[in-house]
Amino acid sequence: MSWILAVETSTEWCSVALGRVAADGAFECCSRHEHTGARSSSRVLPAVGEVLAEAGIRLADCAAVAFGAGPGSFTGLRTACGVAQGLAFGAELPVIPVNVLMACAESARNAIPLPADASVLVALDARMDEAYSACFRWQDEEWRETGATRVGAPDAVVRPEGEFWLAGNGAVVFGERLAVAAQASRVLPDAMPDARAMVAIGLRALARGETIDAADAMPIYVRDKVAQTIAEREAVAAEKLKAAQTAQGATP
């Protein structure tokens, strides 16, 4: 059966996975998922070599290369896209861009069975005191995005209709400022971008014929601004200090 290689470096984790659905229907996967911080670019290719060796195949034996296209860290997205393009060009393979937030929803579904009518709202720390967010519903054995991917203040994340789970680290990073967390049926902060989830998404995309040429691969950016100014960082720090002092004063 077809193998897919997936690389994901949109956060502080370097995640690489190689997987397929075997003839008996079982999902087979070799993976490396490591907290590398800013060192993902130096770890990702060795990890690719390791999973290929573990599976006993060559890159050319794969059907496609999937990558975390975004949203996420500018540097991390460029790393994953560049690595996917280079590998795909060399082995003459197609590429599958995967929405990073959808991968979080997939990780949540893999962790706990998702109720039939529930949605998964994903909220990820986007730095600069903002959150990436999007909502997905599992329908007809596929994820359907029910709201546009956004970036903005955590208190502006939109609550979906009906029952929903909250995936991603937003609840941990922003606490009470992410108001929708209190309304979620489940909060799964560990459901983060993971190459294993991207393999599963990529296999479904491959079955539908949804691949692109390596030359056409590009990151998904939802924000043009890379960093805050000094004044903006100071304003955010002052606001956090004020909130902390207010909370401390309210504590008996």
Number of C-alpha atoms within 10 A of each C-alpha: 11 14 24 26 33 32 32 33 35 26 28 15 21 28 30 32 26 28 28 22 16 12 8 6 9 9 12 12 19 18 23 19 17 15 12 17 12 15 14 24 19 12 15 24 14 11 21 24 13 18 21 20 13 13 15 8 12 12 22 14 13 21 21 28 27 33 34 34 27 29 26 27 17 19 16 26 25 21 24 30 26 18 20 27 25 14 21 24 15 11 17 16 22 24 30 30 28 26 20 29 31 27 26 30 30 26 24 26 18 12 12 10 8 16 12 10 11 17 26 31 30 32 31 30 21 20 14 16 17 20 25 25 26 24 27 25 21 19 11 7 7 13 18 14 17 14 14 10 16 19 21 15 16 26 14 16 23 16 17 19 8 9 16 25 25 28 30 26 21 25 24 16 18 20 13 13 15 20 17 21 24 13 13 20 11 16 23 23 19 14 24 25 29 28 31 26 25 34 30 21 22 29 23 14 17 19 10 9 10 14 19 14 14 24 12 10 19 17 22 19 16 13 14 7 9 11 10 13 10 9 9 13 14 12 12 15 13 12 12 13 12 12 12 12 12 11 10 10 9 8 7 4
